[in-house]
Amino acid sequence: MKVKVIVETGKDLFSCFMSGADNLDFSIIGTGKTARKSIEDFKLALGEMKSYYEEIGKDFPEMEFEYVFDVGAFFNYYPLNVTAFAEYVGMNASLLRQYVSGLKTPSEKTLKKIKDGINKVSFDIGNGLLTDRPVIQYV
């Protein structure tokens, strides 16, 4: 069973929770000072739930998790410079920082621009080549 885990930015903490798993008789959440810490906490709670199911002799469902990030959690989780990313995709860096910090919520149009920018970065990195020699050897 595939289960979405929403990772979101809060005022002082990041949190993650299961979404779309209404047919289960439990739910798992995680919180932390960073997006990674909230996912670690989520996995810890998952392990505790599995242990509980073993204790009571109940089969624990097989699940595959898909993590979905809000803008703030995404930039907290991945090592991207917000200002450099904004410049790369043609956005206002100050406004993007407000989305990342949770001060503002991006519109659907802006969210699409951010997603398209992430796809562009991913594509460009995937097609990038690194040399295994110092550049001076090519001169």
N, C-alpha and C positions, 0 to 999 in steps of 0.2 A: 504494500500500500504506500502510495506517495503522499507525503504530508508536507504542506508549506509551513515554514517557520518564518514569521514576520519579525525582523530585527528593526527596532525603531529607537529614535532619539527621544529621551525624556528631559525633564528640567535638570536633574542632577545625575541621572543614571541612564544607561541603555537597557532595553528589555527585549526579550524575544518570547514568542508564544506560538503555539500551534494554531493553524487556521485551516478550516475545511475538513476537520476530522470529527465531525459531529456524531459519527456512528460509534466512536470510542466512548468507554465509560470513565475516562480520565482525561486530564489535560496536563501539559507540562509547560512551565514557564522558566525563564532565567533572567537574572538581572546582574549588572556589573557596571563598573566605572568606565569601561570601554565596550565596544561592540564585541570584541573577542572574548572579554571576560563574561559578558552576558551569554554568549554561546557556550563557553566552558561551563557556566552554571546550569544552563539548559541540559547539557550532556550529563552533568552530575545528577540532576534531577531524573533524567531518563534512566540512568543506571540504578538509582534508588527505586524507581517504579518497577523496573525489571526484577530487582531483588525481592520486592514486596510480592509481585506476582508468583515468583518461585516459592516464597514462604507459604503462600496460601494454596499452592498447587494449581494455579491457573496458567494457561498458555498466554504468553505475551505476544501480541501481534508483531509480525515483521513489518518494519517501516523504513522507507527511504525518505530522507529529509531534503527539501529544497529550500535554501535560505534566500529570503527576499528582503532587501534592505531599503529603508527610506534614504533620502539623500544624505542626511547627517551620519547615519550608521555606515553607509557605503564609504564615505570619505574617511571615517574613523577606522574602518576595517582594512581598507586598502591603502598602501603607502603612496598616495597621490598628493601632490601639492595643489591646493585649491586654486591659488592664484595662477599658477602655471597652466592648470587644466582649463580655467576660464579663458585665459588668453588663447590657448590652443584651439578651443571650439568657438571663440568669438562671443563670449559672454562678459557681462560686467562682473568683475571679481568680487567687488564689495557685496553685490546682491547675492552672488553664489555663496559667499561666506555666511550671509544671513540665513539662507536655506539650510546650509550645513549645520549651523548652530541651533536651528529650530526656531529662530526668531520670526521667520516668515515661511509660508508654505508656497511652493511653486505651483503655478497654474498648470493645467494639462499641457498646454503648448510649451511652456518652459521645461516641464518634466520630460517631454519628448525630446527637446533640444539637448538636455543633459544625457538622456539615454542614447541618443544618436552620437553624442560626443564620446561616451564610454565605448560604444561600438567602434567608433573611428580610432580611438586610442588602442583598443584591443587589436583591431585589424592591422594598424600600423606597426605595433610591437611584434605581432605575429609574422609580419613580413620583413622585419628589420634583420639586418645581418651584422654580426660583430666579427671583427678580425681577430685572429689569434696572435698577431704580431704587432709590435709598436708601429705606428704610422711611418716613422722615419725609415723603416726597411723598404717601403714602397717608393721612396723618392729616388 
